[in-house]
Amino acid sequence: MTNAPASDASAPRLDYAFARDHGVVLLAAAPPWKVGLRAGADPTGLMEVRRWLGAPFEVVELTPAAFDEALSQRYSLNSEATRSLVDSFDADTSLDALADTAGATADILDSQDDAPVIRLINGIISEAISQGASDVHIEPYENAVIVRLRIDGVLREILQAPARVKSRLVSRIKVMARLDIAEKRLPQDGRVSLTLGGRGVDVRVSTLPSRYGERVVMRLLDKDQGLRSLDALGMSPQILARFRAALQTPNGIILVTGPTGSGKTTTLYAALNVLNDRTRNILTVEDPIEYAIDGIGQSQINPKIGMTFAAGLRAILRQDPDVVMVGEIRDAETAQIAVQASLTGHLVFSTVHTNDAIAAIARLKDMGVEPYLLASTLRAIVAQRLVRRLCNRCKKPAVIGPHERTMLARINAADAVIYEAVGCSECKGSGYVGRIGLYEYVVVDDEIRRLIHADATEQQMAAHAFAHADPLMISGLRCAAAGVTSLSDVLRITSAAQVN
């Protein structure tokens, strides 16, 4: 075993492969020593740890999940360790050498390759995963390359490296994703599967040529965190009850709307999981397939060979489905086939990129769907956003002005204590930990159908839909009044039109 530096450069740590294989992890960075033992692991590994430490230690039994988490945290590179690799690049490192190192890495924490570019990219990915980032942005500029992480929906810069490292950094990522490292003029998309301390992670890679080199965005899909239950999404009891009722309808269309990154796919997967009781044939056509779900047939679109959403949807309707999920309705052909599928007895789920629920009706009309067909097939529309949860350890009461008090008066909470973000070690200085959904839910009842037939305006339909239900802004105000999020974060992600 080696005595390599940990996140704290002065702290000893066991060799990663030994720790993983024997189910032991050093929990303390200094005496008194604590060693975690994975439940079910052979305790004889502790004898080697005792010899290596040369001192007594306390044994803490960990569940497999807790052990994997401790292993990830112990062996991930932190920001300082990542930055320290930047200056160690050899200007003569060749792309051929990078290509020679290609191959699936079983676990990026177990990489024994000392090439700085490999250690740097592994460090960036491991830090991103350990911080719960959804995306990694690598952005080249004239005099630097900047690395940013999207954490809880907000980008944070973690590294600014010299411009000389950008080509090798991008090339390494392209090698991992099996992209063409010689092609720098066209965008490319790829995928790579990694593990970090026992956690499986899929990485979607997108490259885009820019003025100073190729920009890279890596979307991180944690297989252990992707699937959530409906109860964990943050829906109010009223919306949750209505949504569950809509899931039991035998046919029709249920839409989830919102901008990119608002959690639409997570909501759809949660809904499909409710229906996935092995008595239904559930088929999906997606771009991309973000998480694999046992018991559901999932198909990936590929426009290059003609496998579009419309073509995929047309094909799966010949597979005797009960429930169909289309990743997105983005053109007239897909919309028309989805409508026909619902008319022929299928329950269809899909997403539309609109700012609110009512706007989805106008969007489908613009695609050429006849109003009478919309009125006959739509069952429910959900619009959603994600707001950041305040850190309970450091949040503090905020001073808000009369305009904010007037807004809170709309939910009879003018005197509520509103909290604001502060920042501490637990939330890594951001003031927030995780996110929760805000939702508005429109039931397509007889009156909405009549308004669709009458070609009513969005305002007229919204007036009826939200006469006894909360639009997104009101849902956000209730969330802030409950101390879950800050008022500033609610205003950041909800439509300005709903403030008035």
FINUTOR-318440 format. One record per atom (N, C-alpha, C): x, y, z; residue in one letter. Coordinates in steps of 0.001 Angstrom, whole numbers, plus 500000, padded with zeros to 6 digits. Layout:
N
XYZA
...
***
This chain:
500
500839498793500000M
500000500000500000M
500861501239500000M
500316502334499427T
501051503585499339T
500537504573500354T
501315505588500553N
500952506637501491N
500779507929500713N
499805507956499802A
499594509079498895A
498814510170499563A
498926511398499084P
498182512487499677P
496706512361499419P
495915512719500419A
494467512721500273A
494015514110499941A
492700514383500162S
492199515726499910S
492979516726500745S
493292516345501982D
494243517093502790D
495614516523502443D
496485517359501872A
497751516861501345A
498607516199502405A
498411516556503688S
499235515992504753S
498633514730505348S
497430514347504920A
496746513216505528A
497076511928504794A
497356510832505511P
497630509561504845P
496333508928504354P
496449508030503394R
495287507264502968R
495756505931502417R
494894504944502535L
495177503630502005L
495198503663500482L
495877502705499891D
495800502554498450D
494344502323498058D
493912503021497021Y
492494502985496662Y
492016501570496343Y
492766500844495514A
492338499499495128A
492225498590496355A
493182498712497301F
493121497903498521F
491875498260499329F
491622499559499492A
490460500001500265A
489166499494499644A
489058499619498330R
487836499183497653R
487649497680497746R
488701496911497468D
488582495450497407D
488382494821498773D
488978495415499827H
488879494830501168H
487788495488502015H
487124496503501480G
486010497113502203G
486436497898503416G
487589498579503336V
488056499395504452V
488396500786503931V
488130501801504741V
488451503159504350V
488845503940505593V
489931504688505493L
490413505495506606L
489548506753506691L
488807506895507799L
487854507990507935L
488468509239508537L
489499509082509352A
490109510228510030A
491397510624509321A
491659511945509283A
492878512439508652A
494041512504509630A
493764512291510924A
494803512355511957A
494310511571513170A
495223511180514076P
494789510465515285P
493783511317516081P
492842510687516791P
492623509236516892P
492053508676515593P
492603507532515157W
492241506969513869W
490881506290513911W
490143506437512813K
488881505715512618K
488928505039511249K
488537503789511214V
488531503030509965V
487124502502509717V
486582502806508546G
485271502293508180G
485383500917507567G
484506499997507979L
484479498631507454L
483131498393506808L
483140498061505519R
481896497799504795R
481210496567505365R
479912496672505580A
479150495554506132A
479305494329505235A
479648493199505846G
479835491960505106G
481248491730504629G
482133492734504770A
483513492582504309A
484299491696505277A
485337491034504750D
486205490183505567D
487035491078506490D
486892490947507808P
487620491822508734P
489125491590508775P
489614490564508071T
491064490339508097T
491815491496507444T
491140492262506582G
491791493433505997G
492194494444507051G
491513494429508190L
491847495362509259L
493235495094509833L
493682493827509747M
495010493496510259M
496083494213509453M
495903494272508131E
496868494970507286E
496818496467507546E
495607497000507811V
495477498423508141V
496211498716509450V
496105497811510436R
496783498001511736R
498297498011511537R
498801497106510666R
500235497068510406R
500686498343509706R
499874498811508772W
500228499997507987W
500211501259508847W
499180501399509691L
499093502585510534L
500115502567511662L
500350501370512193G
501249501268513337G
500669501885514591G
499340501922514673A
498674502525515826A
497275501925515928A
496686501921517126P
495323501405517276P
494309502328516593P
493147501786516295F
492113502600515659F
490728502068516030F
489732502931515852E
488340502550516089E
487729502080514775E
486971500987514829V
486311500443513641V
484854500891513622V
484434501449512496V
483054501887512319V
482449501077511182V
481407500316511473E
480771499519510422E
479882500422509565E
480019500305508248L
479273501142507313L
478419500279506397L
477237500770506081T
476427500103505066T
477147500228503724T
476843499369502756P
477501499491501448P
477360500873500835P
476180501485500962A
475984502826500389A
476844503856501111A
476885503775502445A
477697504720503219A
479186504513502939A
479589503254502745F
480990502979502429F
481372503585501083F
480515503391500063D
480807503953498742D
480911505474498805D
480040506100499586E
480080507555499715E
481368507997500394E
481762507297501460A
483008507640502157A
484211507437501243A
484182506373500449L
485283506097499527L
485400507200498481L
484249507641497949S
484256508708496946S
484834509992497519S
484373510359498709Q
484838511611499314Q
486323511544499666Q
486770510395500101R
488152510269500568R
489149510349499410R
488750509839498237Y
489709509726497147Y
489463510694495990Y
488404511512496076S
488196512517495037S
489200513644495203S
489661514192494081L
490520515368494128L
489676516585494430L
490153517461495322N
489429518694495574N
489935519790494636N
489374520990494780S
489719522067493861S
491212522393493893S
491809522397495087E
493218522745495183E
494077521684494501E
493713520400494698A
494486519341494056A
494332519406492545A
493124519733492083T
492906519855490645T
493729520987490074T
493726522142490732R
494503523288490241R
495995522975490220R
496450522175491179S
497885521913491254S
498385521108490065S
497474520421489372L
497884519636488211L
498120520498486984L
497540521693486958V
497580522515485755V
499009522858485370V
499838523198486331D
501189523640486024D
502140522496485695D
501654521241485830S
502556520107485602S
502478519572484182S
501741520244483283F
501654519776481906F
502997519935481200F
503354518939480441D
504539518987479603D
504124519511478233D
504727520593477819A
504337521215476550A
504563520286475366A
505386519259475532D
505683518359474423D
504790517118474395D
503827517048475350T
502937515891475354T
502185515816474036T
502200514654473383S
501603514524472052S
500205513941472139S
499394514225471104L
498073513641471016L
498155512137470808L
499233511683470168D
499403510243469990D
499504509541471342D
500223510190472271A
500348509599473606A
498997509517474287A
498162510551474075L
496817510523474648L
496016509371474063L
496103509211472754A
495337508151472103A
495763506778472615A
497071506630472922D
497561505345473405D
496987504992474769D
496555506006475522T
496022505736476864T
494537505438476840T
493924505454475648A
492484505237475566A
492130503848476058A
490917503724476506G
490422502447477015G
489552502710478203G
488625501814478447A
487665502019479535A
488398501943480873A
488229502963481676T
488759502973483028T
487678502448483945T
487923501339484615A
486890500727485442A
486431501673486527A
487347502401487103D
487006503323488184D
488002504469488118D
487525505691487916I
488448506792487698I
489268507125488941I
488806506695490122L
489610506922491316L
490765505936491402L
490703504895490564D
491717503846490608D
492749504014489504D
492708505140488802S
493649505349487709S
495060505508488256S
495965504664487767Q
497354504742488209Q
498224505532487231Q
497582506101486190D
498334506840485179D
498688508213485723D
499973508554485720D
500416509822486271D
500449510935485242D
500008510667483989A
500001511735483000A
499125512868483511A
499652514089483591P
498885515187484186P
497529515411483543P
497434515286482203V
496157515548481559V
495109514531481988V
495522513287482176I
494575512251482580I
494157512466484025I
495127512760484869R
494802513010486275R
493940514257486416R
494186515260485564L
493401516492485644L
491939516246485283L
491688515564484166I
490306515357483753I
489594514425484718I
490305513402485234N
489705512536486243N
489371513329487502N
490275514253487861G
490024515084489036G
488828515994488852G
488680516576487658I
487537517455487386I
486228516672487480I
486201515479486868I
484973514685486878I
484644514213488291I
485655513750489016S
485382513249490371S
484930514372491286S
485504515568491118E
485057516693491933E
483632517083491572E
483311517065490282A
481959517406489852A
480934516443490440A
481261515156490416I
480327514164490948I
480182514312492455I
481303514531493141S
481244514646494596S
480477515887495034S
480449516938494195Q
479708518147494538Q
478270518111494030Q
477883517017493371G
476516516907492887G
476234517753491666G
477250518035490847A
477056518858489652A
476312518062488588A
475497518775487810S
474786518128486709S
475556518253485401S
476403519285485273D
477134519520484035D
478520520057484347D
479462519733483464V
480814520304483507V
481011521086482217V
481379522367482319H
481634523210481155H
483126523480481052H
483714523177479908I
485120523492479641I
485132524497478496I
485535525727478805E
485362526855477891E
486714527478477545E
487156527358476292P
488443527946475904P
488305529421475538P
489262530214475985Y
489345531625475614Y
490762531912475142Y
491042533148474783E
492335533466474186E
493495533151475115E
493355533514476383N
494475533383477311N
494245532374478424N
493139531657478382A
492847530717479472A
491786529728479020A
491674528647479775V
490550527726479637V
489889527650481004V
488591527857481021I
487846527948482276I
486979526708482433I
486983526134483617V
486144524991483938V
485086525444484943V
483825525209484593R
482720525568485479R
481818524360485708R
481235524280486882L
480287523223487234L
478909523829487420L
477887523150486905R
476517523576487179R
476030522783488388R
475904523482489507I
475479522863490755I
474167523499491180I
473142522682491346D
471804523177491695D
471336524240490716D
471661524052489447G
471172524936488401G
471985526188488166G
473031526419488934V
473836527634488822V
475280527251488524V
475906527953487571L
477291527670487205L
478261528286488211L
479272527496488593R
480324527989489488R
481678527653488866R
482538528655488803E
483878528434488262E
484733527730489300E
485401526641488881I
486275525917489811I
487729525931489382I
487998526315488130L
489374526226487654L
489578527173486483L
490711527878486492Q
491117528693485360Q
492552528280485025Q
492709527627483882A
493998527054483500A
494586527821482328A
495908527720482131P
496527528376480972P
495965527828479663P
495954528667478646A
495386528274477356A
496127527099476737A
497402526898477113R
498198525840476482R
497673524439476797R
496810524278477813V
496351522934478162V
495049522568477460V
494410523539476791K
493040523280476337K
492956522187475280K
493905522154474319S
493791521165473252S
493956519754473792S
494900519572474726R
495106518235475276R
493972517817476206R
493408518787476921L
492278518498477794L
491065518047476972L
490759518790475914V
489631518434475054V
489885517105474353V
491124516885473890S
491431515644473190S
491261514430474101S
491662514566475354R
491498513458476298R
490016513116476470R
489183514132476596I
487749513891476757I
487180513222475509I
487617513674474328K
487128513089473088K
487569511633472955K
488777511327473415V
489235509938473398V
488356509084474303V
488048509594475490M
487214508835476426M
485837508566475840M
485292509545475099A
483946509419474533A
483946508809473145A
485133508335472684R
485282507711471367R
484833508641470242R
485235509894470335L
484975510865469280L
486224511014468413L
486078511667467296D
487178511868466363D
488015513058466838D
489223512780467345I
490037513863467891I
490606514753466792I
490602514268465550A
491130515071464444A
490087516050463902A
488810515789464174E
487739516654463662E
487454517765464670E
487853518984464293K
487671520126465190K
486754521186464596K
486226520923463399R
485400521929462732R
483906521697462940R
483523520478463338L
482116520129463463L
481788519736464904L
480559519992465354P
480136519521466683P
480114518001466713P
480377517439467862Q
480314515986468036Q
479620515669469358Q
479003514507469399D
478336514040470617D
478783512621470907D
479014512338472166G
479428510996472558G
478992510696473978G
479406509547474433R
478994509098475763R
480080508203476339R
480250508265477648V
481218507402478312V
480641507001479661V
480852505757480050S
480390505253481345S
481575505149482295S
481406505673483501L
482461505666484505L
481897505147485817L
482787504804486720T
482374504557488092T
483252505406489002T
482673505849490087L
483407506646491069L
483088506082492438L
484032505356493009G
483809504784494334G
482606503872494386G
482395503089493311G
481274502158493300G
479998502729492727G
479950504034492454R
478757504666491895R
478885504730490376R
477887504210489664G
477900504258488220G
477446505613487710G
478203506174486776V
477892507491486226V
478019507443484716V
476974507872484015D
477045508046482569D
477367509503482282D
478275509740481351V
478681511097480993V
478341511328479521V
477450512262479244R
477148512664477877R
478063513813477503R
478780513669476404V
479782514647475997V
479319515352474727V
479384516682474737S
479052517474473559S
480182518453473305S
480700518475472066T
481741519431471704T
481176520423470686T
481678521659470736L
481216522712469823L
482394523596469441L
482700523709468165P
483800524600467759P
483489526049468126P
484497526761468611S
484337528181468933S
485584528928468469S
485625530195468713R
486718531027468190R
488077530575468693R
488165530191469955Y
489464529870470557Y
489642528376470817Y
488849527555470165G
488975526114470359G
487610525492470586G
487616524227470917E
486362523503471100E
485856523636472536E
484597524033472661R
483924524027473959R
483407522618474218R
483464522195475452V
482977520871475831V
482009521012476995V
480877520362476870V
479938520260477992V
479714518784478261V
479905518389479506M
479669517010479925M
478488516963480874M
477435516273480488R
476270516079481355R
476481514811482171R
476427514933483495L
476677513809484392L
475352513208484831L
475181511928484568L
473948511230484920L
474285510148485934L
474009510435487203D
474316509494488280D
473232508416488306D
473617507185487991K
472636506102487908K
471967505833489251K
472656506169490339D
472088505908491656D
471150507013492118D
471170508162491458Q
470372509305491907Q
469267509692490931Q
469257509096489745G
468377509593488702G
466900509317488918G
466544508135489418L
465150507757489528L
464612508148490893L
463549508936490876R
462929509376492125R
461453509020492112R
460894508883493288S
459466508610493377S
458689509909493222S
457411509797492873L
456575510990492755L
456532511761494068L
456506511040495179D
456407511704496485D
457627512556496789D
458773512266496140A
460014512982496451A
460248514187495558A
459315514486494642L
459543515557493676L
459214516943494215L
458405517022495275G
458048518323495832G
456672518815495442G
455859517963494811M
454496518368494470M
453667518557495734M
452755519532495690S
451838519713496813S
450904518513496890S
450306518258498053P
449383517105498158P
448244517166497144P
447745518384496858Q
446643518508495906Q
447089518124494488Q
448234518657494062I
448732518342492715I
449096516868492619I
449723516335493663L
450130514930493641L
448916514021493491L
447835514326494221A
446618513505494131A
446014513580492728A
445991514785492158R
445433514933490814R
446303514241489766R
447613514340489936F
448518513716488972F
448386512197489021F
448319511648490223R
448153510198490354R
446843509743489719R
445801510546489875A
444514510201489274A
444617510201487754A
445357511174487189A
445514511242485736A
446272510032485207A
447205509504486015L
447988508352485573L
447124507102485411L
445976507082486048Q
445121505902485978Q
444129505962484828Q
444137507051484056T
443259507118482897T
443762506159481815T
442858505507481092P
443301504489480123P
443919505064478861P
443579506309478503N
444113506892477278N
444160508401477408N
444792509038476419G
444927510492476451G
446378510911476477G
446579512227476539I
447930512797476549I
448153513559477845I
449266513274478492I
449702514023479675I
451016514703479317I
451060516022479434L
452231516796479047L
452934517366480273L
454254517403480207V
455063518097481206V
455844519183480471V
455737520423480933T
456357521544480239T
457359522259481130T
458233523008480477G
459239523780481198G
460488523896480353G
461394524786480733P
462641524955479974P
463599523798480201P
464680523782479442T
465718522770479627T
466267522827481046T
466417521669481664G
466978521616483007G
465974521836484119G
464681521809483801S
463672522040484838S
463165520752485470S
463702519600485063G
463339518339485700G
462192517598485041G
461880517926483782K
460736517292483116K
460933515782482988K
462126515365482562T
462381513941482373T
462296513182483687T
462775513781484765T
462684513148486080T
461234512911486459T
460373513898486179T
458951513745486481T
458331512632485639T
458681512582484346L
458141511536483486L
458586510147483946L
459863510015484315Y
460344508719484792Y
459627508305486075Y
459387509267486965A
458676508961488208A
457258508478487908A
456618509108486913A
455268508692486528A
455273507291485926A
456252507015485052L
456329505695484446L
456585504612485492L
457368504941486506N
457639503967487564N
456376503584488313N
455454504553488465V
454174504250489122V
453399503221488307V
453460503349486987L
452703502455486108L
453430501149485802L
454697501080486149N
455531499932485792N
455306498773486771N
454120498174486682D
453762497086487591D
453743495730486891D
454347495646485705R
454478494409484920R
453152493955484313R
452083494749484443T
450822494403483796T
450615495225482530T
451502496191482270R
451380497059481106R
452629496948480237R
452446497158478957N
453577497258478037N
453903498743477879N
455007499160478471I
455399500566478465I
456598500727477552I
456474501587476542L
457540501811475580L
457851503296475492L
459120503618475282T
459517505018475182T
460396505225473955T
460411506445473469V
461372506872472450V
461967508174472967V
463303508190473171E
463952509263473906E
465194509772473181E
465626510949473567D
466860511534473030D
467521512396474108D
468475511833474857P
468911510437474852P
468165509657475922P
468478508360476027I
467970507570477154I
468835507917478364I
468283508655479302E
469112509140480409E
469316508076481482E
468268507322481801Y
468384506288482823Y
467640505047482358Y
468264503900482512A
467628502638482146A
466673502203483251A
465471501784482852I
464464501357483813I
464058499929483471I
464260499004484396D
463869497617484170D
462359497522483983D
461943496741482999G
460522496545482759G
459933497488481739G
460743498441481230I
460262499411480249I
461141499312479005I
460509499271477836G
461255499230476583G
461620500631476135G
462909500930476104Q
463371502283475791Q
464143502286474479Q
463804503224473596S
464445503337472288S
465099504706472148S
466285504709471553Q
467063505937471339Q
466846506436469920Q
466544507727469756I
466398508245468405I
467774508459467789I
467805508401466466N
469042508629465715N
468658509238464368N
468549510573464311P
468088511218463071P
468960510915461858P
470248510603462069K
471143510340460943K
470701509147460111K
470009508196460739I
469552507015460013I
468032506996459877I
467401508158460161G
465961508256459996G
465139507886461207G
465789507565462337M
465072507223463561M
464765508511464319M
463730509217463883T
463295510449464534T
462248510115465588T
461814511145466334F
460736510923467296F
459499510396466589F
459173510994465450A
457972510565464719A
458108509127464233A
459268508782463659A
459470507424463166A
459462506411464310A
460123506767465408G
460141505875466568G
458761505678467162G
458003506772467264L
456652506686467810L
455761505840466907L
455896506024465611R
455095505234464667R
455434503745464801R
456719503445465032A
457147502044465134A
456656501404466435A
456774502112467544I
456404501470468813I
454899501296468942I
454121502033468149L
452672501814468168L
452319500461467555L
453247499849466829R
453022498508466289R
453531497417467236R
453992497850468434Q
454511496906469423Q
453507496628470543Q
452227496883470277D
451160496626471242D
451409497292472592D
451660498620472609P
451906499283473897P
450607499646474613P
450697499756475930D
449620500340476731D
449936501793477058D
451218502038477358V
451679503380477726V
452866503736476829V
452849504957476317V
453905505429475418V
454481506719475977V
455805506827475997M
456443508077476387M
457312508572475241M
457050509787474777V
457841510431473737V
458661511518474420V
459970511462474261G
460826512398474981G
460435513845474799G
460047514222473586E
459668515616473333E
458820515697472075E
457772516493472124I
457009516816470917I
457582518115470377I
458304518000469253R
458998519178468735R
458636519501467293R
457764518680466679D
457363518974465304D
455931518506465078D
455355518947463952A
453959518664463661A
453694517176463503A
454626516452462862E
454413515030462627E
454326514246463930E
455255514539464859T
455225513858466155T
453946514187466901T
453537515460466869A
452309515869467550A
451098515126466997A
451008515016465678Q
449857514351465062Q
449824512866465423Q
450990512211465414I
451022510784465744I
450673510572467216I
451147511458468091A
450822511352469521A
449322511475469735A
448692512396469038V
447236512571469148V
446519511318468665V
446941510796467518Q
446304509588466992Q
446507508400467928Q
447683508326468559A
447942507235469503A
446989507307470684A
446755508512471200S
445838508649472332S
444404508340471934S
444040508685470699L
442676508401470223L
442429506911470040L
443504506149469835T
443348504712469616T
443593503906470890T
443487504566472033G
443476503842473294G
444775503773474055G
445746504633473727H
447033504619474430H
447140505824475360H
447835505620476469L
448178506727477358L
449548507244476944L
449618508512476561V
450831509087475986V
451393510154476926V
452680510037477237F
453385511048478015F
454383511746477106F
454539513052477298S
455566513751476538S
455866515095477187S
456848515795476612T
457220517118477089T
457107518119475946T
456895519373476321V
456876520480475375V
457643521621476023V
458465522319475241H
459208523447475787H
458352524713475737H
457627524973476812T
456883526226476964T
457107526748478377T
456790528034478582N
457063528647479873N
456033528299480938N
454817527936480529D
453791527568481497D
452887526512480894D
451952526033481687A
451127524908481258A
450164525291480142A
449489526420480268I
448496526817479273I
449144527050477914I
450377527550477912A
451058527826476643A
451277526560475826A
451253525391476472A
451422524136475725A
450269523916474756A
449070524382475122I
447923524228474226I
448146525044472961I
448574526293473138A
448855527141471973A
449990526570471139A
450988525970471789R
452120525394471056R
451665524250470155R
450803523388470674L
450316522270469867L
449417522760468735L
448652523807468996K
447852524404467919K
448756524937466816K
449846525593467204D
450781526126466219D
451395525013465377D
451497523818465954M
452041522686465213M
451031522084464237M
449808522591464282G
448803522120463338G
447807521134463890G
447827520877465196V
446849519969465785V
445501520690465867V
444446520068465360E
443130520693465352E
442602520854466781E
441946521991467056P
441423522218468421P
440529521092468922P
439697520527468062Y
438790519479468532Y
439555518222468936Y
440698517964468265L
441520516822468653L
442230517073469978L
442707518294470169L
443327518645471450L
442335518496472584L
441129518998472368A
440111518931473407A
439763517486473752A
439836516612472772S
439462515212472994S
440564514401473657S
441826514800473460T
442931513936473886T
443691514431475116T
443811515730475319L
444573516235476473L
443876515866477781L
444630515348478723R
444085515010480041R
444619515941481124R
445896516254481066A
446497517102482108A
447787517703481573A
448144518874482107I
449394519543481748I
450070519985483045I
451332519618483175V
452131520012484338V
453234520940483867V
453368522102484514A
454522522978484269A
455378522980485522A
456690523030485352Q
457549522943486528Q
458831523750486383Q
459390524079487532R
460706524697487653R
461398524060488850R
462698524282488964L
463454523800490119L
464041524986490873L
463762525073492162V
464375526097493006V
465338525420493969V
466315526186494413R
467316525631495314R
466815525632496758R
467122524540497470R
466777524437498884R
467801525213499718R
467315526009500639L
468217526713501550L
468923525727502473L
470162526027502771C
470918525230503738C
470356525495505135C
469868524468505793N
469255524649507116N
470264525048508183N
471533524800507909R
472551525110508912R
472862526604508971R
472828527285507815C
473300528676507819C
472264529704507360C
471068529295506949K
470090530278506471K
469718531232507601K
469367532464507233K
468998533451508249K
467804534270507747K
467029534855508669P
465889535677508250P
466344536841507374P
465575537111506332A
465919538168505390A
465086539413505657A
465642540546505288V
464905541804505349V
464298542032503965V
462989542086503872I
462337542250502580I
461502543527502584I
461310544067501402G
460637545342501257G
459131545228501109G
458457546370500966P
456995546375500857P
456478545658499619P
457227545711498511H
456763545017497307H
456715543514497533H
457741542966498201E
457755541536498493E
456648541170499469E
456383542062500454R
455291541809501398R
453947541787500681R
453794542646499689T
452555542656498903T
452385541349498151T
453491540839497609M
453427539556496918M
453031538439497877M
453625538434499074L
453315537394500050L
451884537494500547L
451324538698500490A
449936538869500911A
448982538091500012A
449408537788498803R
448562537022497884R
448315535612498399R
449184535120499281I
448976533793499879I
448720533926501374I
448299535148501796N
448004535419503209N
449207535129504097N
450393535505503611A
451613535257504378A
452476536512504455A
451822537680504544A
452564538941504566A
453490539041505774A
453156538345506852D
453971538411508063D
454910537208508204D
455015536386507184A
455865535193507257A
457332535587507359A
458102534754508043V
459548534943508113V
460163534349506849V
460818535203506074I
461465534772504840I
462962534659505097I
463558533577504614Y
464976533334504860Y
465796533611503604Y
467080533890503817E
467998534112502715E
469233533244502887E
469955533036501787A
471154532207501807A
472318532956502436A
473163532211503149V
474350532791503776V
475613532117503235V
475729530815503478G
476905530071503047G
477718529564504211G
478058528291504183C
478880527696505239C
479628526501504641C
480377525805505481S
481163524667504979S
480264523531504511S
479114523380505145E
478229522278504777E
477669522443503367E
477362523682502979C
476808523937501639C
477870524468500689C
479142524378501094K
480280524835500286K
480159526297499891K
479621527090500818G
479569528531500627G
478439529046499767G
477604528171499227S
476543528636498323S
475285529067499050S
475061528542500240G
473828528835500968G
472688527895500605G
472917526997499651Y
471864526091499200Y
472385524654499142Y
471469523703499375V
471807522284499272V
470670521577498550V
470898521192497303G
469881520474496548G
468797521389495998G
467831520777495302R
466735521536494711R
465398520828494934R
464337521570494758I
462987521027494899I
462123521632493800I
461114520908493365G
460294521348492243G
459182522301492653G
458889523255491763L
457680524061491828L
456785523625490673L
455497523493490929Y
454612522940489922Y
453327523756489782Y
452821523796488562E
451438524200488339E
450784523087487526E
449524522836487809Y
448837521680487229Y
447510522122486641Y
447304521797485387V
446065522149484699V
445307520873484357V
444109520755484904V
443225519651484548V
442417520075483321V
442452519272482284V
441688519593481082V
440254519080481285V
439434519939481907D
438042519582482195D
437128520074481076D
435827519975481295D
434868520344480258D
434985521809479865D
435245522685480844E
435340524112480528E
436592524415479706E
437717523793480047I
438927523985479247I
438700523457477830I
438026522330477716R
437727521801476377R
436880522788475585R
435878523373476251R
435033524348475558R
435843525552475108R
436750526007475963L
437581527159475615L
438535526826474465L
439041525585474438I
439904525183473319I
439106525197472020I
437888524648472058H
437019524646470883H
436718526068470415H
436538526971471394A
436154528344471068A
437353529199470691A
438537528595470629D
439761529324470294D
439993530492471256D
439776530219472540A
439942531250473570A
441412531606473735A
441670532765474332T
443041533202474569T
443647532435475741T
444982532494475853E
445656531854476976E
445204532458478296E
444970533772478315Q
444530534430479544Q
443174533917479991Q
442268533686479047Q
440941533180479404Q
441026531760479966Q
441859530931479353M
442012529564479861M
442707529557481221M
443710530431481379A
444421530492482663A
443496530963483781A
442601531894483484A
441676532400484503A
440822531272485063A
440393530352484209H
439607529216484702H
440501528177485381H
441639527861484740A
442493526794485263A
443014527095486659A
443299528388486939F
443911528740488219F
442952529470489151F
441654529333488872A
440674529926489792A
440760529259491161A
441074527963491175H
441175527223492446H
442456526392492499H
443477526838491809A
444763526146491815A
445882527174491749A
447083526759492117D
448219527674492179D
449021527665490890D
449274528851490298P
450262528921489219P
451670528837489810P
452677528820488945L
454059528630489396L
454493529664490426L
454152530940490177M
454580531979491096M
454026531766492498M
452749531413492585I
452140531198493900I
452763529983494576I
453039528941493808S
453716527771494382S
455074528170494955S
455785529042494228G
457076529507494707G
456969530343495972G
455965531204496026L
455771532029497232L
455474531153498444L
454681530122498247R
454388529222499369R
455663528501499829R
456498528150498876C
457751527472499206C
458670528398500004C
458730529679499606A
459557530652500327A
458986530923501717A
457658531038501820A
457028531312503113A
457224530151504081A
457399528940503547A
457639527777504397A
459099527652504814A
459963528557504321G
461374528541504694G
462206527535503935G
461648526958502850V
462372525947502088V
463374526591501142V
462993527703500530T
463867528397499593T
463813529892499867T
464611530653499140S
464628532100499308S
463698532747498296S
463201533912498628L
462328534638497717L
463089535038496463L
464370535359496602S
465166535746495438S
465300534591494451S
465400533355494951D
465517532221494046D
464197531936493346D
463081532165494041V
461768532007493411V
461625532999492262V
461996534256492504L
461883535278491467L
462856535016490326L
463970534361490620R
464958534072489585R
464433533095488546R
463624532132488968I
463269531059488033I
461820531102487570I
460997531990488130T
459617532068487666T
459440533224486685T
458411533140485914S
458193534133484854S
457873535485485450S
458476536528484864A
458215537886485330A
456763538271485134A
456121537676484135A
454726538013483867A
453815537609485003A
454267536619485802Q
453423536137486895Q
453593536970488150Q
454555537892488143V
454755538728489326V
453648539762489424V
453157540223488280N
452192541305488263N
450798540797488594N
***
